[in-house]
Amino acid sequence: MDTKPIIDTVSLTIKDLPASLDFYQKNLGLHLHSNNGGKALLGSAEKAFLELVENPNAKRYRSVAGLYHFAVLLPTRVDLARILRHLIEMQTPLQGLSDHGVSEAIYLPDPDGNGIEIYRDRPQDEWPTINGELQMVTESLDVDGLLAEIDAKSNSFGEIPDKTYLGHIHLHVGKISNAEKFYTDALGFDLMQRYGNSASFLSRNGYHHHIGINTWNGTGASLHPDDAIGLRWFSLQGGDDLIARVKASDVGYEESQDGVFVHDPFGNGIMLK
């Protein structure tokens, strides 16, 4: 399995940049790389991977495509334990604590309700399979066991560690089959697992998933509006082969100095680098 990051950056529309910066820096420990008053870049100290763009008039829509969550992958289980303890100490509202077999994860919203997953991966030889097929699960996280990874007197949490990056992104779409076809045919991702009829998980290079898609915002969810809170676009590192694949397909695209920009069938924007 190639463990190099595929998801490079995620760009979000938020309503109040100072409030979002306060949350992402104090609660999640992200490092601020730049802030021009209307747009900011954050991430680990070595790499920016989150762009926040302020629109005070942005709206939260229901039953539309867009972001379910973006997922921040930490290097070790100890790192996950340290940030969980910090979130508890900060009294940060959480949405879930899950063990997926392949990973352990914390779920929470940002101030605008954008979904965030913070997780650590298990070694690939520990991933659950049946007849050689990946079988991710959703079970309760062993919180006591996780927190036991750290000593009560350990240094307080500061910034997220280096070697932290975006592990995957999970999207609301309107129809699973259409989204699967786009990500497999146009972008060359492999289908790793289906979760009933409502979600699928896709990846490149043998990872458990780089892209998640679901219809949990409603089958037939409409296109993502331009003034919506949430996902503006995310970028993929795929090299010239990925760009050539898109250009050879029937998918519409736009070229810029940053790469090639496409939309999936439900309006989710993707920059190919």
N, C-alpha and C positions, 0 to 999 in steps of 0.2 A: 504493500500500500504506500502510495506517495502522500506524505503528510504535509506537503507544502500548502500554504493557504491558497484557496481559490477565490473566496469572497474578499475583495480588497477594501471597499469602502461602502458604507450605507449613508444616504443623504435623506434627512427628515425635515419636514415642515413642522415648526412648533410656533406657539403663539407668543411666548414671552422668553426671550433669549436669556436675560439675567437669571430668571427663575430656573430655567433648564440647566444653565451652567452651574448654578449653585448645587443642584441635585447631582448632576453627573460628576462633578469634582468631589463634593463632600461625601455623598452616599456611595458612589461607585468607585471613587478613586481614580477617575480618568485624568490624564494629563492634558492641559490646555496648550495646544500648539499655536493657535492664532484666533483672534477675535477682532473683526472690523466693525463691530456694532450691529451688524445685521446678519452676519454669518460667522460661524466659529467651527474650528476643527479640533477634535479631541481624540485621544487614544492612549496607548502606552507611551512612555517617554521616547521610545525608539521609533514608533510609527503611529501616525494618525489614521484612524479608520472610521470615525464618525463625524459627519458634517451636519450641523444644525443651521437651518435657515429660518429666520423669523418672519412670520406673517401674522400680525395682530388680528387680521380679519379671517384667518383660516377657520374652517368649521369641521366638526366631527360628524361624519356621515355613517349611517347604518346600511347594511346590505350592499356594500360596495367592495370591489377588489382592493388589494393593498397589503399593508404589512400586518402579519399576525405577530411575529416577533423577529428581532435580530438576535444572534447568539454570540456571546463573547466567550471564547475558549481560553481557559487558564492553563498554565503549564502543568500544575500538579494538584493533587488532592489537598495538600496542605494549604495551597493558595485559595482553594474553594472554601476550606474551613475558616480561614482568616477573614475572608470577605463576608461569609455568613455571620460570623461573630460580630463583625463591624455593623452589618445591616441590623442585627438585633439590637446592638447598643444604640444605634441611631434611631431606633423605633421606626424603621422604614417599612411601609406596608408591602407585604408579599402576597403573591397570587398562588404560589404552589412550590412544593419541594418534592422532586421526583427522582426515582431511579429508573433509567431506561435500559438497563442491562449493558448497553454500550457506553453509558455515561451517567453522571450524577448532576442534577441541575436545580438551579434556583430560578423562579419566575417572579417578575415584578413589573409594574408599569412605571413609566416616567411621568412627569407632571401633566402631560397632555394625554396620557393613556396609551402611549406607544408601548408595545410589548417588548420586554427584554428577557432573554435567557442568559444566565451566567452558568457555565458548566465546565466539567473536566472529563476527559475521555478515559475509559479503561483501555488497557492494552488490547490489541485486536484479537489475540488468542483467547481472551475472556468474553468476547462478544457472543451472545446467545444465538445459536443456529439450530435449525431443524432440517435434516437431510441436506446440509450445506447451504441452506437459504437463511439469510439474516432474519432474526425475529426480535426486533426491538419491542420493549414492553413499557408500561407505565405503572410503576409500583411506588409505594411510599419510600421516601428517602430516609436512610438511617441517620437521623440528625445527631443522636448521641455519639454514634460511631464516628461520624464526620468530625464533630467538634473535639473528639478525643485525640485527633491528629495534632492538635496544638496545645501547648502548655498555657495554663491560665496566666502566667507571668510573661508570655511572649510579647514582643514589641507590638504596640498598637498598629493597626492597619493604616497605611499611608496611601501611596499610589499603587495601582495594579502593576504587577511585575512585567519586566521585559519578556518577550516571547509570548505575549498575549495578543491574540488577533481574532478576527471574525471567523468562527468555525462554520457557521451556516446561516441561512436566512429562511424564514417560513412565511409563506404568502397566502392570502385569501385569493381564490380564483372563483370563476363562475361555473366551470365545468371541468372535472378532473381529466376526462379523456382529451379534451382540446389542449389543456395545459401540458399533460404528459407528452403529447405529440410534439408540441413546440420545443420542450426542453430536451427530448430525446433526439428528434429528427434534426431540428435547426441548430441546437447547441451541443449535441453529442453527449448528453448526460446518460448514465445508465439508471434504469429503474431498479432500486434496491429492495423496496418493500411497499406493499399497499396496506393501508389501514382501513379495512372494510371498503366501502364505496365512497368514503368521504375524504380520504387523504392519501397521498403518495409521497415517497421519499426517493430522491434522485441524487446521484453523485458522479464524480469523475475519479478515476484512479483508485477505486476500491474503498473509499471512505464510506461510513455508514450513511451520511447524507450531507450534501452541501446545500440542496434546495428541498424545502418541504412545501407542499401545496395542499390546500384543503378548501372545502366548501362550507365551512362552519359559519360563514357570514351569510349563508343561503345559496342554494343552487340557483344559478342564473344571476349571481351578484353582478351589478352593473360596473361599467368602467370607472376607474379611479378618477374623481374630479380634480381639476387643476388646483382648486382652492381648498382641498381637503387637508386636514391634519394627518400626518403620517408620512408614508414613503414617497419620496420624490424620485429616487432611482437607487440602484446599487450597482457596483462594478465588479466584473469578473476578470481575473487574470487567466487568460487562456492562450495567449501568444498568437502568432500569425495563423496557426492552423484553425483556431476557433473563428477568427475573423474571416478567413477564406471559406470556411464552411457556411457561415451566415451569408456571405456574398453569393455563394453558389445555390442557396436555397431561394424560395419564393417569398421570404420574409423581407418586408420593407426595412430600410435602415438609413441612417444619416451619418456622414463622416465628419469628423472634426480633428483638431490637432491632438485631442486627448484619446481618440480611438473611434470606435463605431458604436452608435447608439441605436438600440432596438427596443421594441415593446413586446411583451408577451401578449397573447390574445385578449387579455383583460386589462391592458393598459399599464401594467407594471413595467417601469422603465429600467433598462439594463445598459450599462456602459461596458463595452468589451475592450479591454486594454491589451 
